[in-house]
């Protein structure tokens, strides 16, 4: 099927543009968790990938002016996550973003391209073919209607959607002031985990990533380090972890349905502090999630 966007006709192998509004079945709950979320989203491709968010989605972002090292690392990370059943989200920009999408696609995995333009408008124009491939094999997403070109502020708005979709945001080669650092900030504001790849201390391209590490971001020393953020080793899909006493008690208490920490304490007989510790460990292992209202519920893993 052909779509007439601002950049001309774009072929998407038969995939149509779908609009999903708040209140519709299929609207991602991750976009309801904070104020200022989109009122509607536009999709091209496999919308079932959204069911993986946020527990089985990783965001990989970074500078448009990536070094060969940055591209190599990003590709290796994206391939490893894709092979392990984790979808890779990024913004389809040059450099790190493109390497993240291509790495996931090369591995036969799932990827989500979040656009600052309309869902049918490749940006940059040079990524027309990558945009088409993601639309056919993964998912292209935007809150802007078809045909919308870039406008002031569109990319920070896009970044908040990338951050919301992913359980972990990994920053590779980002200057102090960059879209990647903006995405990381939005991820932290959303209560997500932020990780970074260290770079040379004299490289402006790594200054922002290094600053994140100084301020407490997860340090990624290897591909295995990154996978461990999801309780994974290379090539293995998520499994439930061996549970300690508090985690097991909280997990059992959730059998009755979602609840606040206080209610879970009543159900389990634990102190609230122990419940909170158990929730934190379960959340780290991807076994529970917090709802928009602040309750805790089991997260499907599979």
N, C-alpha and C positions, 0 to 999 in steps of 0.2 A: 504494500500500500504506500502511496506517496502523500507527503504532507507539504503544504506550502508554508514554509517559515520565512523569517526575514532573510535568511541566507539562501533561499531557493528551495527546490524540492529535495526531500530527503527520503531515501528508501529504508524501510525498517522490516523487511522480510515478512510483511503481513501483520506485524504488531501495531495495534491502534493506540491513539492517545486516550487514556482513561482519566476521568476526573473523579476524585474521591473527596467528599466533604466531611466536615465534622458531623458526627451523628450517623454517618453511613457505616454499614458493615465493612470492615477492612481498613478503616482509617486507623493508622498506627497509634497505639496508646502512648508510645514514647513522645508523641507530639502534643499530648494532652497534659503532660506532667508539670509543665511550667506555663506561666502567663506569657502571652505574646507568641504562642504557637500559630502555625498557619491555619486559616479557615478552611482551606482546601489544598489538595496536592494533585499534580498531574503526573501520570505515569506512562512509560513506554517499556514493555518487556514483561518479565516474570514477577508479578506483584506478590507472589507467595514468598519471595525472599524477605519481605517485610515482616513475616512471621518469625524470623530469626532474631529480630531486634528486641532488646539490645544485647541479650546474653550471648548470641552467636554471631555478632558483628564486630569487626575491628575497623577503626578509622586509621588510615595511614596518610599523613599529610606532610608537606614540606615546600621548600622553595621552588620557584619556577626555573631558577638558574642552577639546577642541580649539577654536582660534579659527577664524573664517572663512578666514583666510590659511592655516592649517594644513590645513584640509579641502581648500582649492583646490590647494595644492601636492601633497598626497597623491594626490588624484584625478588630477592631471596625470601624476605619476610612475607610478601604477598603470596608467593608460591606455597610456602610452608603452611600458612593459614588456610589457603584454599584447599590444599591436600588434606588438611585436618578437619574440614567441614565447617570452617568459619568464613563468613562472607566478608569481603573487603570493601569498605566505603571510602570514597574520596571525591574530589571536586572536578575531575577531568581537566585540570590545568596542565600546563607544560611541566616538565621536570618530574618531581617526586610523585605527583598525583597520577600522571600518565603511566609511570613505571608501576605504581600500585595496581592500577586497573589491568595493565598488560600482563603483569606477573600472575594475577588471579586467573585471567582468561587462558594464559598459556598452560596453567595447571589444570584446566578444565573445571575450575571452581566458579563460585558466584561472586559478583561484584555489583556495587551500587554507585552510579555516578550522580551526584547531587549538583544540579545546575543553578547558577545565579541568573541565567537567562531563562527564556521559555524552554520547556522540556524538548521542543523540536528544533532549537537553535544551537548548533554546535558552537562552543566557545572554548578555546580559540578556533577560528575557522579551519586551521590546519589540522585539527583533531576531528574532522568530519568523519573519517573512516573509523576511528576509535569510537566515536559517538554512535555510529551505526552498529558496530560490533557489540558494544555494551547493550544497546537496545534490542539486539537479536538474541544475545546469550545471557544477559544479566538484566539489570533494571536501571532505567534513567528516570530521575525524579526531580521535580521542581514545584515550588509553590506559585510560580508565575505562569500565566496562561500561555498557550502556544503563540509563537510569533514575537514574544517579548525579547527585545535586545537588552544588552547590558545597560545599567543605569547606576548613578551614584548610590552606594550603600548596598547594592545587590549581593556582593560577595560576603560581607559580614553576616547578612541575613541567611545566606546559603550555609555559612559555617556553623550556625547554631543548629541547623538540621543535621549536618554531618555529626556533630558532637552528640546530639540526642539519639541518633541511631545506634551508636556504638557503645559497648561496655567499656572499651579501652580506646583511647586516642594515642597513637604513636607519632611523634614528631621526628622527622629526619631532616637535617640541614635546614634550619630556619633562622633568618636574621632576627634582630631584636623586634623590629616592627614588620610584621608579615601576617598574611592570612593564616598561616599555620599556627602562629602564636595566638592569634585571635580565636581559632578553633579550639586550641588547648584551654584557653581561658574560659570559653563557653562550656567546655566539657567539665572543667572544675566547678563552675557555677551550677551545673546540672548534677553534681555529685558523682561524676564518672571518674575513672582512673585515667591518669595521664602518664605516659612514659616517653622516653626520648633516647635517641642514639647520640652518644658523645662524639664530639668532633674536635679538630685542632683548636687550641685556645686563641690562635692568631687568625682564624678564618671567620670573616664576617658572616659567611653562610651558616656557620654552626653556632654563632653567638647566642641566638635565641634558645636553641635546644640546650646548650650548656647552661644557660641561665635557669631553665626549667629544672634541670638536674640539681643545680645548686639549691633551688627552692623546694626540693623534695619530690620531684617527679621520679617515677620508677626508672632505674638505670638498666638499660638493655645492653648486655655485653655480647650476646650471641642470639642466633635464631631461637635456640632452645630457651633462653631467658624470656623472649617474647611469648613463646608458646606456653610457658609456665604461668603466665598471667591468666590463662584460661584452663590451667590444670592439665595441659597437654604436653606430650612429647611428639617429635616429628612423625607425621603420618598417622597419628592416633586421634580419633574423634573423642569428644567430651565424654567423660565417665563420671559417675558420682563418686565423690571422695569417701574414704573411710572416715566415719563420723566419731567425734569425741562425745563425751557425756552431754554437754550443753547443746551441741548441734543436734544430736539424736533426739533430745527431749523437745527442742523447738520444732524439728521436722515432724515428729509425731503429733505435736500440738496443732500443727497446720493441717492435719488430716480433717479437722472440723471446718476448715475454710480460712480465708484471710482474716487477719486480726492485728491489732496494735501490739506493741511490746508488752504493755500492761496486761492485756487480755491473755497473751501467750504465757506470761508469768503465772497468772491464775490457773491456766490449763495445765501447765507443766509442773507447777510447784517450785519453780526456780525463782531466785531473786531477779528483779528487772535488769540489774547489771549483768548477770550471767546470761540472761536472754539476749541482751544487746550484743554481747560478745559472740554468742552462738549465731545470731543473725549475721553479724559481720563476716564470720568464717564461712557460713553457708552462701552468702552473697558473693564472696570472693571465689567460691567454687562454682558459681553459676546456678545454684540450686534454688535460690529464692530471689525475689525482686520486690521493690517497694512500689505500691500503686500510686496513682495521682493523689489520692487522699491520705497517703502516709502509712497505710496498712502494709503488712507483709504477706506475701503469698508465695506458694510454690511456683517455680519456673520450670516449664517443660524442657527437658533435655533429650535430644535425640538426633 
